[in-house]
Amino acid sequence: MIKKKKICVIGSAGYIGLPLAVLLAQAGHDVLGVDINNEKIQKLSNGICTLEEKGMDELYQKVYQTSRLRFSSNPELSDVYIIAVPTPLEKKTKAADLSFIESALSTIIPLLREGNLVILESTIPPLTCRNIVKKRIERETKYNTLGKILIAHCPERAFPGNLLFEFTNNDRIIGGVTKDATKLASEIYGSFSKGKIHLTDDVTAESVKLAENTYRDINIAYANELKLIFDNLNINVKDVIKLANFHPRVNILNPGIGVGGHCIAIDPWFLWKSSPNVSKMIPTARKVNNFMPEFTANQILNHIKKISSKNILIVGKSYKPDVNDKRESPALEVVKIIEEKNPEIRIKFIDPLTDNLKSFSLLEEAKDMDMLIILVSHSVIKHQLQKNYESIVKVMRMPEIIQF
Ligand SMILES: NC(=O)c1ccc[n+]([C@@H]2O[C@H](COP(=O)([O-])OP(=O)(O)OC[C@H]3O[C@@H](n4cnc5c(N)ncnc54)[C@H](O)[C@@H]3O)[C@@H](O)[C@H]2O)c1
């Protein structure tokens, strides 16, 4: 059993930082959650959970009752500092914007003491631990990091919508700048994780995370490319994919309206940027997936033209089903394009999760509409559509329902 540590989680009001802080406190560590979002820190300090996730409120309330989880705007002297701040894309250059990491480092560097461990959980390009974090710590403290201050990367694989389960059960990759850092970081994660922990070095760990998300992006792009080709030929792409997947070594994904979120739409560029002279496939896959919202908007516009409908109900704003996260959501892009291309159309655009609706009735919303388009199939929407299909069709002016 690892000795309980004092741990600062920087970015603790976020999707990754909050579950992590709660799980570490539940495992018995003394945790300080730190965030620059003062409103959320205030709520979290007052026992209000700010993240809607399966099982999150219950676990947060349980841990909040102990004195092991506190929140603050500023870090304190600790044994371990875990950084889980955003690493967005610099849209023009396609480089990782590491400014949040840099400012998180600025707040903890004055507190670092010999033997401390700094863990980067944020997704980062290869060599960030060595070339940025290690060098800054060496430059701005009296410590040579080899052995004095430990640095590791523990990339996160958890899936919003099922964060707590995945935090606890997924296999993890942990890579330190030194073997001591790898060992201590694996002990910290091993204190709450039931998944297998695979040990490596920092550069490999950084690369693994990007390789995983790029794999997802490229495979989605292939499914989307098939949709573009087979729609062009008037061949049903879903039938093609379903039958192709009976091949024992083929598993084609489903096409969609595009790729969004904070990871898959962004991380492939970090990998590409690390070797743009040799990487050919990544930008192509990104181009295909980025085109899908426009393709979807055109499909909808063509359909609208055919039935001359004017009142359209569009449902689903998040980047994927069953989450309230709208970051990089292709659904927003689809609606923006429709509105730009045909300002005459009256669109009601809603999402029970992202709009935080206390009660939601698809039947009520569909009343007198000419068309219902479901861009994101949250479970609640699928369920209501299935249950009330006949009634929904009856209350609509023209019963046109398209589900993507
Ligand atoms: N969300 C996911 O599904 C997911 C999955 C795997 C990896 N990641 C990676 O984890 C990292 C965090 O992502 P997220 O989705 O939790 O982001 P998020 O925006 O939900 O949370 C980040 C938090 O960091 C805070 N923050 C920013 N700068 C800060 C600073 N200097 N000091 C203290 N707090 C600061 C923000 O206020 C915010 O609350 C990113 O690198 C992301 O790519 C995210």
The ligand as an SDF file (V2000), in Angstrom:
LIG
                    3D

 44 48  0  0  0  0  0  0  0  0999 V2000
  -12.4820   15.6220  -21.6580 N   0  0  0  0  0  0  0  0  0  0  0  0
  -12.0020   14.4860  -22.1130 C   0  0  0  0  0  0  0  0  0  0  0  0
  -12.7450   13.6160  -22.5440 O   0  0  0  0  0  0  0  0  0  0  0  0
  -10.5290   14.2000  -22.1130 C   0  0  0  0  0  0  0  0  0  0  0  0
  -10.1080   12.8700  -22.2610 C   0  0  0  0  0  0  0  0  0  0  0  0
   -8.7390   12.6030  -22.2460 C   0  0  0  0  0  0  0  0  0  0  0  0
   -7.8440   13.6380  -22.1090 C   0  0  0  0  0  0  0  0  0  0  0  0
   -8.2790   14.9160  -21.9800 N   0  0  0  0  0  0  0  0  0  0  0  0
   -7.2810   15.9840  -21.8280 C   0  0  0  0  0  0  0  0  0  0  0  0
   -7.3050   16.4250  -20.4750 O   0  0  0  0  0  0  0  0  0  0  0  0
   -7.0050   17.8310  -20.4300 C   0  0  0  0  0  0  0  0  0  0  0  0
   -8.1230   18.5510  -19.6950 C   0  0  0  0  0  0  0  0  0  0  0  0
   -9.3050   18.4120  -20.4440 O   0  0  0  0  0  0  0  0  0  0  0  0
  -10.7440   18.7140  -19.8350 P   0  0  0  0  0  0  0  0  0  0  0  0
  -11.7040   18.1720  -20.8020 O   0  0  0  0  0  0  0  0  0  0  0  0
  -10.7980   18.2890  -18.4260 O   0  0  0  0  0  0  0  0  0  0  0  0
  -10.7510   20.3150  -19.8910 O   0  0  0  0  0  0  0  0  0  0  0  0
  -11.7550   21.2860  -19.1000 P   0  0  0  0  0  0  0  0  0  0  0  0
  -11.7670   22.5480  -19.8520 O   0  0  0  0  0  0  0  0  0  0  0  0
  -13.0350   20.5880  -18.7960 O   0  0  0  0  0  0  0  0  0  0  0  0
  -11.0400   21.4990  -17.6870 O   0  0  0  0  0  0  0  0  0  0  0  0
   -9.8360   22.1380  -17.5360 C   0  0  0  0  0  0  0  0  0  0  0  0
   -9.8900   22.9850  -16.2930 C   0  0  0  0  0  0  0  0  0  0  0  0
   -8.6070   23.6090  -16.1240 O   0  0  0  0  0  0  0  0  0  0  0  0
   -8.8240   24.9090  -15.5850 C   0  0  0  0  0  0  0  0  0  0  0  0
   -7.5990   25.6880  -15.7850 N   0  0  0  0  0  0  0  0  0  0  0  0
   -7.1120   26.2390  -16.9210 C   0  0  0  0  0  0  0  0  0  0  0  0
   -5.9270   26.8280  -16.6750 N   0  0  0  0  0  0  0  0  0  0  0  0
   -5.6750   26.6570  -15.3550 C   0  0  0  0  0  0  0  0  0  0  0  0
   -4.6000   27.0300  -14.5010 C   0  0  0  0  0  0  0  0  0  0  0  0
   -3.5460   27.6930  -14.9660 N   0  0  0  0  0  0  0  0  0  0  0  0
   -4.6800   26.7110  -13.1890 N   0  0  0  0  0  0  0  0  0  0  0  0
   -5.7430   26.0290  -12.6960 C   0  0  0  0  0  0  0  0  0  0  0  0
   -6.7860   25.6380  -13.4650 N   0  0  0  0  0  0  0  0  0  0  0  0
   -6.7400   25.9330  -14.7810 C   0  0  0  0  0  0  0  0  0  0  0  0
  -10.0640   25.4060  -16.3050 C   0  0  0  0  0  0  0  0  0  0  0  0
  -10.6870   26.4480  -15.6050 O   0  0  0  0  0  0  0  0  0  0  0  0
  -10.9260   24.1280  -16.3640 C   0  0  0  0  0  0  0  0  0  0  0  0
  -11.7940   24.0310  -15.2580 O   0  0  0  0  0  0  0  0  0  0  0  0
   -6.8240   18.2750  -21.8710 C   0  0  0  0  0  0  0  0  0  0  0  0
   -5.4690   18.2140  -22.2170 O   0  0  0  0  0  0  0  0  0  0  0  0
   -7.5770   17.2240  -22.6510 C   0  0  0  0  0  0  0  0  0  0  0  0
   -7.1020   17.0810  -23.9680 O   0  0  0  0  0  0  0  0  0  0  0  0
   -9.6020   15.2170  -21.9500 C   0  0  0  0  0  0  0  0  0  0  0  0
  1  2  1  0
  2  3  2  0
  2  4  1  0
  4  5  1  0
  4 44  2  0
  5  6  2  0
  6  7  1  0
  7  8  2  0
  8  9  1  0
  8 44  1  0
  9 10  1  0
  9 42  1  0
 10 11  1  0
 11 12  1  0
 11 40  1  0
 12 13  1  0
 13 14  1  0
 14 15  2  0
 14 16  1  0
 14 17  1  0
 17 18  1  0
 18 19  2  0
 18 20  1  0
 18 21  1  0
 21 22  1  0
 22 23  1  0
 23 24  1  0
 23 38  1  0
 24 25  1  0
 25 26  1  0
 25 36  1  0
 26 27  1  0
 26 35  1  0
 27 28  2  0
 28 29  1  0
 29 30  1  0
 29 35  2  0
 30 31  1  0
 30 32  2  0
 32 33  1  0
 33 34  2  0
 34 35  1  0
 36 37  1  0
 36 38  1  0
 38 39  1  0
 40 41  1  0
 40 42  1  0
 42 43  1  0
M  CHG  2   8   1  16  -1
M  END
$$$$
